[in-house]
Amino acid sequence: LIGQGFDQIDTYLEALRTVSKEDIKKVAQKYLIPSNTNIGLLVPKDAKSSINEQEIIKILNESYEEICNKKQNKFERIYDKDLNVTKINFPSGLRVLIEENRANPTVAFRFSILGGLLLENDEINGVSNMIGEMLTRGTANLTSEQLAYKIESLGSEINGFSGHNSFGIYGKSLSR
């Protein structure tokens, strides 16, 4: 959309409106699969955080096992020295990216889901924004105020977001 004229967004949105439900289902079945999933977690190497890489892997394996009702204990771990990123590939297709940065004693995360404004129509316009905002509005056991208090008392921040092609949740916290 950048550099194609000020009215490009209008013609782009018109083209998107020609996409049928069947087209979306076909694309979703092809691309919205576990092997196309990425999760990133940024933790400084010297951080004394309450969760480490092995615990993250254990949680992800247990969660996947629970969802699929089968064992998923094997994973592939690749370290890219140039990028200082560890990539973990699970048999489910789930990908976790871990980047360590010693310059700042914080932990940050971002969880993104395909969606957003470009996948909405007149009937559901704004639904991604609403979902993004609702992600931090409380839980089954905590009101939004209680949740906000717990998060802020840790020196942390968690927010929902929505954009043109995704929505989700992000956050950061002191690692100590």
C-alpha positions in Angstrom: 0.0 0.0 0.0 2.9 2.3 0.5 3.8 4.4 -2.5 0.8 3.5 -4.7 -1.2 6.7 -4.3 -3.4 8.1 -1.6 -6.5 6.3 -2.9 -4.8 2.8 -3.0 -6.4 1.8 0.2 -9.9 2.3 -1.3 -9.2 0.1 -4.4 -7.5 -2.4 -2.2 -10.5 -2.6 0.1 -12.8 -2.9 -2.9 -10.8 -5.9 -4.1 -11.0 -7.5 -0.7 -14.8 -7.2 -0.7 -14.9 -9.5 -3.7 -13.5 -12.4 -1.6 -16.1 -15.0 -0.7 -16.5 -17.0 2.5 -15.4 -20.1 0.5 -12.2 -18.3 -0.5 -11.5 -17.4 3.1 -12.1 -21.0 4.3 -9.8 -22.4 1.6 -7.0 -20.0 2.6 -7.6 -20.6 6.3 -7.3 -24.4 5.8 -4.1 -24.0 3.9 -2.3 -21.3 6.0 -3.9 -21.2 9.5 -2.2 -24.4 10.7 0.1 -25.1 13.6 3.2 -25.2 11.4 2.6 -21.5 10.6 2.5 -20.4 14.2 5.2 -18.2 15.8 5.6 -17.2 19.4 8.3 -14.8 20.6 9.6 -14.2 24.1 12.4 -11.7 24.8 14.3 -12.4 28.1 17.8 -11.0 29.0 20.4 -13.8 29.4 21.3 -12.7 33.0 17.6 -12.2 34.0 16.6 -14.0 37.2 13.0 -14.5 35.9 10.6 -17.0 37.3 10.4 -18.9 34.0 13.1 -20.3 31.8 13.3 -21.8 28.3 12.8 -25.4 29.5 9.7 -24.4 31.4 8.3 -22.7 28.4 8.9 -25.8 26.3 7.3 -27.9 28.9 4.2 -25.7 29.1 3.8 -25.6 25.3 4.3 -29.4 25.0 1.7 -30.0 27.8 -0.7 -27.6 26.2 -0.4 -29.2 22.8 -0.7 -32.6 24.3 -3.9 -31.6 26.1 -5.4 -30.1 22.9 -4.5 -33.0 20.6 -4.6 -35.7 23.3 -1.3 -37.2 22.2 2.3 -37.0 23.3 4.5 -34.2 21.8 7.8 -34.3 23.7 10.3 -33.9 20.8 11.3 -30.6 19.4 14.0 -29.1 17.2 16.1 -26.3 18.7 18.2 -24.0 16.4 20.4 -21.2 17.6 21.2 -18.4 15.0 24.4 -16.8 16.2 24.1 -13.8 13.8 20.6 -12.9 15.1 21.1 -14.1 18.7 17.8 -15.9 18.4 16.9 -19.4 19.5 14.1 -21.0 17.3 12.3 -24.0 18.7 10.2 -26.0 16.3 7.6 -28.4 17.8 6.1 -31.4 16.1 2.8 -29.6 16.1 4.2 -26.9 13.9 4.3 -24.3 16.7 7.4 -22.1 16.5 8.8 -20.2 19.5 11.4 -17.5 19.0 13.5 -16.5 21.9 15.9 -13.5 21.7 18.1 -12.7 24.6 19.1 -9.0 25.2 21.3 -8.2 28.2 21.1 -4.4 27.7 17.8 -4.1 29.5 16.4 -6.0 32.5 13.0 -6.6 31.0 10.9 -9.4 29.6 8.7 -8.7 26.6 6.2 -10.8 24.6 3.9 -10.4 21.6 1.2 -12.9 20.6 -0.4 -12.2 17.2 -3.3 -13.7 15.4 -4.2 -13.2 11.8 -7.2 -10.9 11.6 -7.6 -7.2 11.8 -9.3 -4.5 9.7 -8.4 -6.0 6.3 -10.3 -9.2 7.1 -13.5 -7.5 8.2 -16.5 -6.4 6.3 -19.4 -3.9 7.0 -21.2 -6.5 9.1 -18.2 -7.2 11.4 -16.4 -3.9 11.1 -14.5 -3.3 14.4 -14.6 -6.8 15.8 -10.8 -7.2 15.8 -10.4 -4.0 17.7 -13.1 -5.1 20.2 -11.4 -8.5 20.7 -8.0 -6.8 21.1 -9.5 -4.5 23.8 -11.3 -7.3 25.5 -8.2 -9.4 26.0 -7.2 -7.4 29.1 -10.7 -6.8 30.5 -10.5 -9.4 33.2 -10.7 -13.2 33.5 -13.1 -15.8 34.9 -11.6 -15.1 38.3 -10.4 -11.5 38.2 -12.2 -8.3 37.3 -10.4 -5.9 34.9 -9.5 -3.7 37.9 -8.0 -6.7 39.9 -6.1 -7.9 36.8 -4.7 -4.4 36.2 -3.7 -4.1 39.8 -1.8 -7.5 39.8 -0.1 -6.6 36.5 0.9 -3.1 37.6 2.1 -4.2 41.0 4.7 -6.3 39.2 5.9 -3.3 37.2 4.4 -4.8 34.2 2.2 -3.8 31.3 -0.2 -6.0 29.2 -2.3 -4.6 26.3 -4.5 -5.8 23.6 -4.0 -4.5 20.0 -5.5 -4.7 16.6 -4.2 -3.5 13.2 -4.7 -3.9 9.5 -3.9 -7.6 9.4 -3.6 -8.9 13.0 -4.8 -8.6 16.5 -3.5 -10.0 19.8 -1.8 -9.1 23.0 1.6 -7.8 24.0 3.3 -7.0 27.2 6.5 -6.2 29.1 7.8 -6.5 32.6 10.8 -6.1 34.7 12.7 -9.4 34.8 13.6 -9.0 38.5 
